[in-house]
Amino acid sequence: MQPRMKSPVFVLPGTREALLSLTKATENCGVSRATFELINLRASQINGCSVCVDMHCRALRKLGEKPERIFTVSAWREAPYFSDAERAVLALAETMCRLSDRADAVPDDVWNEAARHYDETQLAAIVMSIAVINVWNRLNAATRQVGGEFLEQYI
């Protein structure tokens, strides 16, 4: 498979750095890196971004996550490997990826369950993280970016 073009973040000066800066702003908020990677993986699965699915699976492995947790993210509701807090953010990630699927884009029950597990700063970081991975997914899917071993340098 060949990409349609070089990634826009390598064509437009400053865009890659801007997105990485947004991601950096979510660090040190009390949410684990593994939780962010689970969010990134699930969003990337929904959005059909193969390069991000590849990257975030690699990142989870590097963090020491069990294979069962990685390969069941797409079926998290039926899998026994996730905490209630992780389930809450995976549900939030799904609704934020599929805003047009319902009249109430992010239903109160989904939001309230996430808010039950995370404080306002943590929720802000989670919402920002979901928004940023959606940007990456859309850039990569539209231009058909290809994953591979080179991704190790980014995680």
SVG drawing of the C-alpha trace seen along z (x, -y; Angstrom):
<svg xmlns="http://www.w3.org/2000/svg" viewBox="-32 -26 45 38">
<polyline fill="none" stroke="black" stroke-width="0.4" points="0.0,0.0 1.2,-3.5 0.2,-6.7 -1.7,-9.2 0.8,-11.9 3.2,-12.7 1.4,-13.3 0.1,-16.8 1.9,-17.2 5.2,-16.9 4.0,-19.2 2.6,-22.2 5.3,-23.6 4.4,-23.7 1.3,-21.4 3.0,-18.3 4.5,-20.3 1.1,-21.8 -0.6,-18.4 2.3,-17.0 2.0,-20.1 -1.7,-19.4 -0.9,-15.8 1.9,-16.9 -0.6,-19.2 -2.6,-16.1 0.3,-14.5 0.7,-14.7 -3.0,-15.0 -3.3,-11.8 -4.6,-9.6 -2.2,-6.8 -0.4,-6.6 -2.0,-3.2 -5.5,-4.7 -4.6,-7.3 -3.3,-4.5 -6.4,-2.5 -8.5,-5.6 -6.2,-6.2 -6.5,-2.5 -10.3,-2.4 -10.7,-5.8 -8.3,-4.6 -10.2,-1.4 -13.5,-3.3 -12.0,-5.8 -10.2,-3.2 -6.8,-4.6 -4.4,-1.7 -1.2,-3.6 -2.7,-4.7 -4.0,-1.2 -0.5,0.1 1.2,-2.7 -1.1,-2.4 -0.9,1.4 2.9,1.1 2.7,-1.6 0.5,0.6 2.9,3.5 5.8,1.3 3.9,0.2 3.7,3.9 0.0,4.3 -1.3,7.9 -2.1,9.0 -5.7,9.9 -6.3,6.2 -4.9,5.0 -6.7,7.4 -10.1,7.0 -10.3,3.2 -12.7,3.3 -15.0,5.6 -14.4,3.9 -18.0,4.2 -17.9,8.0 -14.3,8.4 -13.4,8.9 -10.1,7.1 -11.1,3.5 -11.8,1.5 -15.0,-0.5 -12.9,-3.7 -11.4,-2.4 -14.9,-1.3 -16.1,-4.8 -13.5,-6.5 -13.8,-4.0 -17.5,-4.7 -16.7,-8.5 -14.2,-8.0 -16.7,-6.0 -19.4,-8.7 -16.9,-11.5 -15.8,-9.6 -19.4,-9.2 -21.0,-12.6 -23.6,-12.3 -24.8,-8.9 -27.4,-10.3 -29.3,-13.4 -27.5,-13.9 -23.9,-13.6 -22.5,-12.7 -25.3,-11.5 -25.4,-12.4 -25.1,-8.8 -21.8,-8.4 -20.5,-11.8 -21.6,-11.2 -20.0,-7.8 -16.7,-9.2 -17.1,-12.1 -17.7,-9.5 -14.1,-8.2 -12.2,-11.3 -12.0,-14.9 -12.4,-18.0 -8.7,-18.3 -8.5,-14.6 -11.7,-14.8 -10.3,-17.9 -7.2,-15.9 -9.3,-12.9 -11.6,-15.0 -8.5,-16.8 -6.9,-13.4 -9.9,-12.1 -10.1,-15.2 -6.4,-15.0 -6.5,-11.3 -9.5,-12.1 -7.4,-14.8 -4.5,-12.3 -7.0,-9.6 -8.6,-11.9 -5.3,-13.1 -3.9,-9.6 -7.0,-7.9 -7.6,-10.6 -4.0,-10.4 -3.8,-6.6 -0.7,-6.7 0.9,-3.3 2.1,-1.9 5.2,0.2 8.3,0.7 9.3,-2.9 6.6,-3.8 8.8,-2.5 10.7,-5.8 7.5,-7.7 6.5,-5.8"/>
</svg>
